[in-house]
Amino acid sequence: MKKHSSQSGMAVLLVILFLSVLAFSIASALAFASAHQQRIAGSLRSSFQAYYGAEAGIEDALLKLKNGWDVSNPLTLQEELFTASVEVTDIGVGGTREIVSLAERSNRFREVRVTYGMSTESISFYFGAHIGDGGLRMSNLSKVKGNVFSNGPITSSAGTNIEGSVQVAGTNILSGGNITENATAFVCQNSSIGGTLTVATNQGCTAVAIENLEEEVESLPLPITEQQIFLWKQEAEAGGIYEGNYTLSGSNRESIGPLKINGDINLSSSAQLTLTGVVWVTGKVNVNNLSIVQLSSGYGATGGVLISDSVITLQNLSESRGSGQDGSYLMYLSTSLANPAVVIKNNAKADILYTSAGWIEIQNNTKMRELTGYGVHTKNNAVLEYESGLTNSSFSSGPGGGWQVLSWEEVQ
């Protein structure tokens, strides 16, 4: 009997011991799990704090850039819960910047990257030539491949061609030349029309069909406003001011912009100038002798502008072009009242020529994509070949267009 009692006691003791070990194991596992969860929670909390720190660094840099305040590089943001280091780098057109913010909290790191740049302005060039009150004069076998709209008269000599349609506003005259498609004018004189002529007074014009003009064609303003030109000038000046004439020749290769030049630009002898932003020249622009003016690759599919307050001359096999991507065009814009304010000749090539108040003169086997100005004179085998992409072109806009965040992403 005593032996049985002793065995029972031993069994109870073993059960108690087993349960104690089991309870200890469970408690240890729970404690470990709890500690692990706390570590995870702590790590996540530190990671979140680092992320918000990285975003705070971005916001701080954006605030300084928006208000035009100085931004140290790197910019350090030290707070109780995080430390952020912010790098601001110029990467493209019109002062476009990349902002990278790396923040740390308890050895947890998060990184955010933002692209901050100028908005773009959409400018439509619906016609191969859009002409103001000065009108269009064509001579010496010159040619326009595209539609023409003119607020002033169009006068053409024999052998000139407009391969498209023509509209002449008001009571102005369409005189001479060959138009392959339709034409509308108050007065038509000695022109050959390949389609329908809509006219109030016909003086020797021939056409496939002739219809009566019931009301005058309304004039159209030139597509770029004075306010937009002012904003572009602001953008150029904000990038810095160069005093004196800017000269480049021979094998020299340089990049400028945004920049205001108080003087002339003179390029010659195969020099190459790359524009990285809007350039405003208070004097003349002369691009000669195989020289090249082009937009930087940073423009992508957008266009850029070179503005002169004086006469722009492009000649002698010089070439002016966009970034290389479809939809990118370089526009020369003269604010001069001169006749001519823009001259392109002797086998020069360009994209867009624009005058806000002066005349454009084209001669001697030159080629371009679009003309817009107060008045235009084409002569000596000049060819204007309109490109359809100009119908809705985007140009880097000035300060009034508004800065904006173009992209925002976490990279770490």
C-alpha positions in Angstrom: 0.0 0.0 0.0 2.8 2.4 0.8 4.5 1.5 -2.5 1.4 2.4 -4.5 1.0 5.7 -2.6 4.7 6.6 -3.4 4.2 5.9 -7.0 1.1 8.0 -7.2 3.0 10.9 -5.6 5.8 10.6 -8.1 3.3 10.7 -11.0 1.7 13.8 -9.6 5.1 15.4 -9.3 6.0 14.5 -12.8 2.7 16.0 -14.1 3.3 19.2 -12.1 6.8 19.4 -13.4 5.6 18.8 -17.0 2.9 21.4 -16.7 5.4 23.9 -15.2 7.8 23.3 -18.1 4.9 23.7 -20.5 3.7 26.9 -18.8 7.2 28.3 -18.8 7.6 27.4 -22.5 4.3 29.0 -23.4 5.1 32.1 -21.3 8.6 32.3 -22.9 7.1 32.0 -26.4 4.5 34.6 -25.6 7.1 36.9 -24.2 9.3 36.4 -27.2 6.4 36.9 -29.6 5.4 40.1 -27.7 9.0 41.4 -27.8 9.2 40.5 -31.5 6.0 42.3 -32.2 7.2 45.3 -30.3 10.5 45.3 -32.3 8.5 45.1 -35.5 6.2 47.8 -34.3 9.2 49.9 -33.3 10.9 49.3 -36.6 7.7 50.2 -38.5 7.3 53.3 -36.4 10.9 54.4 -37.1 10.4 53.6 -40.8 7.2 55.7 -40.9 8.9 58.5 -39.1 11.8 58.3 -41.5 9.4 58.4 -44.5 7.5 61.4 -43.1 10.9 63.0 -42.5 11.9 62.5 -46.1 8.6 64.1 -47.2 9.2 67.0 -44.8 12.6 67.5 -46.4 10.9 67.7 -49.8 8.2 70.1 -48.6 10.8 72.3 -47.0 12.9 72.5 -50.2 9.7 73.1 -52.3 8.7 76.0 -50.0 12.1 77.6 -50.4 12.2 77.2 -54.2 8.6 78.5 -54.6 9.4 81.6 -52.6 12.7 82.2 -54.3 14.7 81.7 -51.0 18.2 80.4 -51.0 18.5 76.7 -50.7 21.7 75.3 -49.2 22.9 72.1 -50.9 22.7 69.7 -49.2 19.8 71.0 -47.1 19.7 69.4 -43.6 16.5 69.2 -41.7 17.0 68.2 -38.0 14.0 67.3 -35.9 13.4 65.3 -32.7 12.0 62.3 -34.6 14.2 62.3 -37.7 17.1 63.8 -39.6 16.7 64.5 -43.3 19.4 65.4 -45.9 18.0 67.1 -49.1 19.9 67.5 -52.4 18.6 69.8 -55.1 20.0 69.3 -58.7 19.3 71.2 -61.9 18.3 68.6 -64.5 16.7 70.2 -67.4 14.7 73.0 -69.1 13.9 76.3 -67.5 15.4 75.5 -64.2 13.7 72.1 -63.8 15.1 70.5 -60.6 15.3 67.1 -59.1 14.9 67.0 -55.3 16.1 64.0 -53.4 15.4 63.7 -49.6 17.0 60.9 -47.5 15.8 60.7 -43.9 16.9 58.5 -41.0 15.3 57.4 -37.7 16.8 54.8 -35.4 18.9 53.4 -38.3 15.9 53.2 -40.6 16.2 55.1 -43.9 13.6 56.3 -46.4 14.2 58.3 -49.6 11.8 60.3 -51.7 12.6 61.9 -55.1 10.6 64.7 -56.7 10.9 66.5 -60.1 9.9 70.2 -59.9 9.6 72.3 -63.0 7.8 74.8 -65.1 4.5 74.1 -66.5 4.2 74.1 -70.3 2.1 76.5 -72.5 0.3 75.0 -75.4 0.6 77.2 -78.5 -1.2 76.2 -81.7 0.1 77.0 -85.1 -2.8 76.0 -87.3 -1.4 77.4 -90.6 1.9 77.1 -92.5 1.9 80.9 -92.4 -0.2 83.0 -90.1 0.3 86.6 -91.0 -0.9 89.9 -89.4 -1.9 93.2 -91.0 1.3 93.5 -93.0 0.2 90.6 -95.3 2.2 88.2 -97.4 4.3 89.0 -100.5 5.6 86.0 -102.6 8.1 86.2 -105.4 10.8 84.4 -107.4 9.4 80.8 -107.3 8.9 80.7 -103.5 6.5 78.1 -102.1 4.4 77.4 -99.1 3.4 73.8 -98.4 0.5 74.3 -96.0 -2.5 76.6 -95.4 -2.1 80.4 -95.2 -4.2 82.8 -93.1 -3.5 86.6 -93.5 -5.1 89.6 -91.9 -3.5 91.7 -94.6 -3.3 91.4 -98.4 -1.5 88.5 -100.2 0.3 89.5 -103.4 2.2 86.9 -105.4 4.2 86.9 -108.6 4.1 84.3 -111.4 5.6 80.9 -110.5 4.8 81.1 -106.8 2.7 78.4 -105.2 0.7 77.8 -102.1 0.0 74.1 -101.7 -3.0 74.4 -99.4 -5.9 76.7 -98.8 -5.8 80.5 -98.3 -8.0 82.9 -96.3 -7.6 86.6 -96.5 -9.4 88.7 -93.8 -11.4 91.8 -94.2 -11.6 93.6 -97.5 -8.0 92.7 -98.5 -6.9 91.4 -101.8 -5.6 88.0 -103.0 -3.5 88.8 -106.1 -1.5 86.5 -108.4 0.1 83.1 -107.8 -1.2 79.5 -107.8 -3.3 78.1 -104.9 -3.8 74.3 -105.2 -6.9 74.1 -102.9 -9.6 76.6 -101.8 -9.3 80.4 -101.4 -11.4 82.9 -99.7 -10.9 86.7 -100.1 -12.9 89.9 -100.5 -11.1 90.6 -103.8 -9.3 88.1 -106.0 -7.1 89.3 -108.9 -5.3 87.1 -111.5 -4.8 84.1 -109.3 -5.3 80.4 -110.2 -7.3 78.4 -107.7 -7.3 74.6 -107.8 -10.4 74.3 -105.6 -13.3 76.6 -104.7 -12.9 80.4 -104.8 -15.2 82.3 -102.4 -15.0 86.0 -103.3 -17.0 89.2 -103.3 -15.1 90.7 -106.3 -13.4 88.6 -108.9 -10.9 90.3 -111.2 -9.5 87.6 -113.5 -9.1 84.7 -111.1 -9.8 81.1 -112.3 -11.1 78.3 -110.1 -12.8 74.9 -110.3 -15.9 76.6 -108.7 -16.6 80.2 -107.7 -19.0 81.1 -104.8 -20.2 84.5 -103.6 -18.6 85.7 -100.3 -21.5 86.6 -98.0 -19.5 88.1 -95.2 -15.8 89.1 -94.7 -13.4 86.7 -93.1 -12.7 87.9 -89.5 -9.1 88.7 -88.7 -7.2 86.4 -86.2 -4.8 87.6 -83.6 -1.3 86.1 -83.7 -1.1 83.0 -81.3 1.4 84.3 -78.8 0.3 87.1 -76.4 2.5 89.9 -75.2 2.0 88.5 -71.7 3.5 85.2 -72.7 6.5 86.9 -74.2 7.0 88.9 -71.0 6.9 85.8 -68.9 9.5 84.1 -71.1 11.7 87.2 -70.7 11.3 86.9 -67.0 12.3 83.3 -67.0 15.4 84.1 -69.0 16.4 87.0 -66.7 15.9 84.8 -63.6 18.6 82.5 -64.9 21.2 85.2 -65.0 22.5 88.2 -67.0 25.4 88.2 -69.5 26.8 91.6 -70.2 28.2 92.3 -73.7 28.2 90.4 -77.0 28.2 86.6 -76.9 30.4 85.3 -79.7 31.1 81.6 -80.6 33.0 80.4 -83.6 35.0 77.5 -85.0 34.8 74.2 -83.2 33.5 75.8 -80.0 30.6 74.1 -78.3 28.7 75.8 -75.4 25.4 75.5 -73.6 23.5 78.4 -72.1 20.1 79.2 -70.6 18.0 80.3 -69.1 19.9 83.6 -69.7 19.4 87.3 -70.6 22.2 88.7 -72.9 22.6 92.4 -72.9 24.2 92.5 -76.3 24.3 90.5 -79.5 24.7 86.7 -80.2 27.2 86.0 -83.0 27.8 82.4 -84.2 30.0 81.5 -87.1 32.3 78.9 -88.7 30.5 75.7 -87.5 30.1 76.8 -83.9 27.4 74.9 -81.9 25.2 76.4 -79.2 22.8 74.3 -77.1 20.0 76.0 -75.3 19.1 74.6 -71.9 16.5 77.3 -71.2 14.9 80.4 -72.6 17.5 82.9 -74.0 16.6 86.6 -74.3 18.9 88.8 -76.4 18.5 92.6 -76.2 20.6 93.0 -79.4 20.9 91.2 -82.7 21.2 87.4 -83.3 23.4 86.3 -86.2 23.8 82.5 -87.0 26.2 82.0 -89.9 28.3 79.6 -91.8 27.3 76.1 -90.8 26.7 77.0 -87.2 24.1 75.1 -85.2 21.6 76.2 -82.6 19.7 73.4 -80.9 17.7 72.6 -77.8 19.1 70.3 -75.1 17.9 66.8 -74.7 16.2 67.9 -71.5 13.5 69.6 -73.5 12.2 66.2 -74.5 9.1 66.6 -76.7 8.6 70.3 -75.8 9.8 73.4 -77.6 12.1 76.2 -76.6 12.4 79.9 -77.4 15.2 82.3 -78.3 13.9 85.9 -78.1 15.6 89.0 -79.6 14.6 92.6 -79.3 16.4 93.4 -82.6 17.0 91.6 -85.9 17.5 87.9 -86.2 19.6 86.7 -89.2 20.0 83.0 -90.1 22.1 82.3 -93.1 24.8 80.3 -95.0 23.9 76.7 -94.3 23.2 77.3 -90.6 20.8 75.0 -88.9 18.4 75.5 -85.9 16.5 72.6 -84.4 14.8 71.1 -81.4 15.9 68.4 -78.9 15.8 65.6 -81.5 12.5 64.2 -80.2 9.3 64.5 -82.2 7.3 67.6 -81.2 10.3 69.6 -80.1 10.9 72.8 -82.0 13.2 75.8 -81.6 11.3 79.1 -82.2 13.1 82.3 -83.0 11.0 85.3 -81.8 11.8 88.9 -82.6 9.9 91.8 -80.9 11.5 94.3 -83.3 9.3 96.6 -85.5 11.9 96.4 -88.3 11.3 95.3 -91.9 12.8 92.8 -91.8 13.0 91.8 -88.2 13.9 88.2 -89.1 15.9 87.2 -92.1 16.6 83.6 -93.2 18.6 83.0 -96.4 21.3 81.1 -98.3 20.2 77.5 -97.5 19.7 78.0 -93.7 17.2 75.7 -92.0 14.9 76.5 -89.0 11.7 75.3 -87.3 9.6 78.3 -86.4 10.1 82.0 -87.1 7.9 84.5 -85.3 7.7 88.3 -85.1 5.2 90.1 -82.9 5.4 93.3 -84.8 7.9 93.2 -87.6 8.5 91.5 -91.0 10.0 88.1 -91.8 12.0 87.8 -95.0 12.8 84.4 -96.5 15.1 83.8 -99.5 17.6 81.6 -101.4 16.6 78.0 -101.0 15.9 78.2 -97.2 13.6 75.7 -95.4 11.5 76.1 -92.3 8.4 74.5 -90.8 6.2 77.5 -89.9 6.0 81.3 -90.1 4.0 83.7 -88.0 4.5 87.5 -88.0 3.1 90.9 -88.8 4.2 90.6 -92.4 6.1 88.0 -94.5 8.1 88.2 -97.7 9.1 85.0 -99.4 11.4 85.0 -102.4 14.2 83.2 -104.4 13.1 79.5 -104.1 12.4 79.7 -100.4 10.2 76.7 -99.2 8.0 76.7 -96.2 6.8 73.1 -95.4 4.3 73.0 -92.6 4.5 70.1 -90.1 1.2 68.9 -88.7 2.6 68.5 -85.2 2.6 72.3 -84.9 -1.1 72.3 -84.5 -0.7 71.8 -80.8 2.8 72.4 -79.6 4.0 72.7 -76.0 6.6 75.3 -75.0 8.3 75.6 -71.6 6.3 78.4 -69.9 7.6 81.3 -67.9 7.1 82.1 -64.2 3.5 83.1 -64.7 2.8 79.7 -66.0 3.4 78.3 -62.6 5.8 75.9 -61.1 4.6 72.4 -60.4 5.6 69.0 -59.1 6.0 66.9 -62.2 6.7 63.6 -60.4 6.9 62.3 -56.8 8.1 58.8 -55.9 9.7 56.9 -53.1 13.0 55.3 -54.2 14.1 53.7 -50.9 
